[in-house]
Amino acid sequence: MDATHTRFHDSITGSKTGPAASSGAAGLAVSVSGRRCPSRLLTVGVLAALAGLTSTARAQEDSARVPVPVQYSEMEDSAEVMFKSPADSLEWARARASAIHATGLRVIVSLRERRVWVMRGGDTLRAARAAVASGMTINFAGRSWTFRTPRGRHTVLRKVANPVWRPPDWLYAEAAMEHGLELARLRQDRPVRVSRNELLVVRNGRVGLLNESSRRFAPLPTDEHIVFNDTLYIPPFVTQNRHVEGELGRYALDLGDGYLIHGTADPRSIGRAVTHGCIRLADADIAWLYGNVPMGTAVHIY
């Protein structure tokens, strides 16, 4: 991935630094009186399919506003999917046998081979390379997430054009871990004081700052994480701050429980074990599936 040009907004001086990185890393550095200060440098591994979207919020009087781009960070590629136990190996063998013996129109996904086939009877209608789940685990703030795709028989429950991604909590946990931030959940009914005269609030589906003196509400950018005073706030699920367009490609097949077969904003990820659980296809392949695989079609994953 090309260098990400991330800008750091110093809410006290109003100065900015950037671009700050090259060859897949983004640097965030404190800028004081217009000079680049090495006292705090955060290096962020750009692993992701989500483009680094950056914009600069207005300077706040004395709140520590740190624009961190909402960024879909990919996991490290797993060279081979390893079995965790004999039971895990047996589950894989059973799921594979079920896929092999299935009939009719169906989609078959091999996580180990990172391939997707669309079959009708004994005919292969489409074969494609895929990005699959990494199988990795992260632990943060007392919570744990393991990124796997459940094996077995699934069903295409619905088909979506121009799908919108509403990031799960793990996205915010990853960003907080990478930037050395605390993590907190923002509630619609509980404003958070971020400076002497400003509250972090939710109004009309947007997170923003409320000036207590003027009662003026200023929405925050929706393409940045909400970071104040070394804390990253998870926005409420229904807000526009948790509404990301374009990162799932043009089409998606919904398998339920948050698992999708979808497109990608990063075609270089195809063929790698880097996702957080979804099956990711190149644009031409997901467009073909969207047009030729009806709802109700069986999807066998092993």
N, C-alpha and C positions, 0 to 999 in steps of 0.2 A: 504494500500500500504506500502511496506517496506520503511525503511528510505532511503532518497535520499542523496547521498554523494556528496555535491556540493563544489567545490573548488573555492576559491577567489584568483585571481592573483593580487598581488601588483606590479604595473608596475614600482615602484621606487626601491624597495628592491629585487624584483624577488622572494620573499618568498610566500609560499602557506599555507593555512590552510585547514584541512578536514580529515576525514569526520566531518561534523558539526551538524548533526541532528539525531533524532531518532523518530520513531513512527509517520511518516507522516509529519515531518517538516524539512525544510532545513535551516541551518543558514549560513549567509555570514558575516564574520568578517574581519576587517582590520588587517593586520599583519605588524608590524613595527619591523625591526631589528630581525626578527625571533621570536618575542614574540606575543602572542595573545592579541590584544588590544580591550577592550570592548567599545571603543568610538563610534563604529557604528555597531550594530548588526541588521541584517534584517532577520526576520522570515518569511518564505514563506510557506503558507499552501499548501501541496501537495495534490491536489484534483483530479488529472488528469489521463487521459488515455495515455498520451504521456510520455514515459519513459524519465527520466532526463538524457540527453546525455551530457556528460561533456568532455572537453578537454582544454588544456591550451595554449593560444597564447604566442608568444615570448614577452619578456619584452620590453616596449617602453621607450624611454629616459625620457620623462616627460609627457606622455599622461596618463590619468586615465582610463586604460583598465580594465573593470570589466566583466569577463566571467559570463554571466547569461544563464543557459541552456534553449534552446527552449523547452517549456514545455506546453503541452495541458492541461490547468487547468480546471478541472471540476467545475460546479456550485454546491452549496449545494443542497442536495436532497430535493425536494418539497414533503411533505407527501401526499398532495392531490392537484390536479389541481383545483383551484378555478375559478369560473366565475367572470369576471370583471364587468358585467352588465347584465341586461335582454337581451340585444341584443346579447351579447356573448353567453349566454345560448341558445338563439334561434338558433344561427348559429350552435352550437354544435348539437342541436336536428335535424336540417335539414341535417347536414352532416352524422349523425348516421342513419337517415331514408334512405338516399341515399345509404349508404353502405349495410343496411339490405335488401333493395329491388333490389340490383344489381344482375345481372345474369352472367353466363359464368365464365370463369377463371378470378379470380381477387385476389388482395391482400387487406386485410382489416387491418387497424392499429387503435387500441384504445389507445389514449394518456392517458386517465384516468386509464385504466386497465393495461397499459404498456404491451400490448399483440399484436402479429401479427398472422393473420390467412391467409392461402392460400386456397381459396375455388374454387370449380368447381360445379356449380349448387348448390345443397344442401349438397354436400360432403365437409368435411374438409380434405384437403390433407396434411396440415402441420400447427402446432400451436407452437408458440414460445414466450418466454418472451423477452422483449426489453427494452433498455434504451431510454428514450425520452427526449424532451426539458424541461429545468427547468422552463421556463416562466419568468425568472428573467431579470432585466435590470441593465446595468452598464452605468455610465456617466463619461466621462473623456475627457479633452482637448477640450471641446465644442461639443463633439459628444456623441451620445447615441445609445446603442444597446439593443434590447429586444430579448431574445432567445426563440422563439416559432417555432413550426412547423405549417405551414398553413393547415387548415382543407380543406376538399373537395375532389374532384376527380382529381387525378394526373395520369400520364402515365409513364411507364418505357421507357425512351428515349434511353438509351444505357446501356450496361452491361460492366463492367470493371474488368479485372483481375489485381491483384497487383496495385491497384490505388495509385496514388501519391497525397499527400495533399499539397496544396499551401495555407498556413495559411492566413485567412482574417485579416484585420486591428485590429479587436477586440483582437486577441491573443497578439499583441504588447501593446495594451492599458492595458490589464489585467496585463501583466508582469511589465509595468511601474508603475501601481498603487500599485502592491504588493511590489515593491522594492523602492518606493519613488523616481522615476526618471521622468525627463522631457521626452516628446515624440516629435520626429521630423521625417520627411520623407526625406530619402536620394534619390537624383535624379542622374541619370546617367550623366547628363550634368553639374552638379554643385558639384565639390569636396568640402569637408568640412575639414577645418584645425582642427586637434586634438592635435597637439603639435607644437613646434617651427620648426620642420623639417619634419613633416609628414602630409599627406593629406589622408582623407578617400575617396576612389574613387571606381568606378566600371570598371572592365576590363574583357573582354571575359566571361561575365556572372557571375563573382564572385566579391564580395565586398572585398576590401583589403586596405592595407596601402601603399602609395607611398612615398618613401624616396626622398626628393627633392635634396639631395646632390648626392646620388648614382644613383638615378632614378630607384632603385630597387622596384619592386612591390611584396608584400607579401600577399597572399590571407588569409583571416580570416576563422576560422572554420565555417562550414555551420550548425553545430548543437548547436551553441550558439547565443544568441541575441547580437546585435552590440551595445555595451555600451561604451561611452567615455565621460568623464567629466560630469558625472551624467545625461547624455542624452541617451536614447534608440532610435536608428535609425531604422525606418521601411525600409527594403530593397526593391528595385524595384521588382515588381511582377514577372518579367521574369528571375530573377537571381536564381542561385543554392542555395543561402541563403534562398530562399523561396520555397524549394523543399524538402519535408519530406516524406520518404518512410516508410511503415510498420504500420503507426498509424491508417489507415482505414481498417486494416485487409487484407485478401487475395482477397476479392471480394467486389464489390459495384454495386448497381442498381441506376442509375442516374435519378432523378425525375425532374431535371431542376431547375434553379434559385439557384443553390448551395446546394440543398437538396438531400441527398443520404440515401439509406438504405445500411448500410455497416457493416463490421466486427469491431473488436476491439482489441487493445493491452492490454486491461484491462477487463478481463471477470467478475471481481467483480462488474463492473458498471451495468451489465445487470439487469433489473428490477427496475432501479432507474430513477428518473427524474433529470438528471444531464447534459444532452448534450446542445449544443448551437443551436440545431434545427434539426439535423439529427436523423434518427432512427438507433439505433445500435443493432446488433444481435450477438449472440455467433457464433463462427467459423463454427460449424456444421450446424447451421441454415442458415447462409448467403451462405454457400457453396451449400446447397440444393436449395435455391431460385435461385442462379446463374445458376444452372444446369437445373431447371425445370420451371422457369418463363421467357417466351420470351419477347423480346422487343415489345412494344405496349400494354402490359397488363395494365389494369386499377388498380390503387392503391387508395383506399378510406380511407381517414384519418379523424377521428372524435375524 
